[in-house]
């Protein structure tokens, strides 16, 4: 499976409630070094992760960081084991 197969798909929790749209994936190496999906980033909005500007480490122009933080409201990371993806 490719990342593009999951991006823009709807994500649901275990009860069937819609969490939003998959906008990014979080991967980590498993025991043999192969990357596996460990979480998905979902959003109720149309945009994705904003090139890292939504993270709290800072380091960029304050105005840009503030704008990106506002745009990323409602975005959250959900463990792969906690979601069901609708591949339509």
C-alpha positions in Angstrom: 0.0 0.0 0.0 1.2 3.5 -0.8 0.7 6.6 1.3 -1.3 8.1 -1.5 -3.8 5.3 -1.0 -4.6 6.6 2.5 -4.2 10.4 2.1 -7.6 12.1 1.6 -9.5 9.0 2.9 -12.1 9.3 5.7 -11.0 8.0 9.1 -13.4 6.5 11.7 -12.9 5.5 15.3 -13.9 2.2 16.7 -17.5 3.2 17.3 -17.8 4.3 13.7 -17.7 8.1 14.4 -16.0 10.1 11.7 -12.7 11.6 12.8 -12.0 13.5 9.7 -9.9 13.1 6.6 -6.4 11.6 6.6 -3.9 14.4 5.8 -0.7 12.7 6.8 0.9 9.5 8.1 3.3 8.9 10.9 5.7 6.0 10.3 8.4 4.3 12.4 10.9 1.5 11.7 9.9 -1.9 12.9 12.4 -4.6 14.1 14.0 -5.1 10.7 14.1 -1.4 9.8 11.0 -1.4 7.5 8.9 1.6 7.9 5.3 0.9 9.1 2.4 3.3 9.7 2.0 3.8 13.4 -0.5 6.7 13.3 -2.5 8.9 11.0 -3.0 12.7 11.2 -6.7 13.6 10.6 -8.3 16.9 10.1 -11.8 18.2 9.6 -10.4 20.9 7.3 -9.1 20.6 3.7 -5.4 21.3 4.3 -2.6 19.0 5.5 0.3 19.3 7.9 1.6 22.7 6.7 5.2 21.6 6.2 5.9 21.3 9.9 4.9 24.9 10.9 2.1 23.5 13.1 4.7 21.9 15.4 5.5 23.7 18.7 9.4 23.7 18.3 9.3 27.1 16.8 12.2 28.6 14.9 10.3 30.4 12.1 8.9 34.0 11.8 6.4 34.5 14.6 3.6 35.7 12.3 3.9 32.7 10.0 4.0 30.3 13.0 0.9 31.9 14.5 -1.0 31.7 11.1 0.0 28.0 10.7 -1.1 27.2 14.3 -4.5 28.7 13.6 -4.9 26.8 10.4 -4.0 23.5 12.0 -6.7 23.7 14.7 -8.7 20.5 14.8 -5.9 18.4 13.4 -4.9 15.4 15.6 -2.8 12.3 15.5 -4.6 9.0 16.0 -2.9 5.6 16.6 -3.1 3.3 13.6 -4.7 0.6 15.8 -7.5 3.0 16.8 -8.8 3.9 13.3 -10.7 2.4 10.4 -10.0 3.9 7.0 -12.6 4.2 4.3 -10.7 3.6 1.0 -13.3 5.0 -1.3 
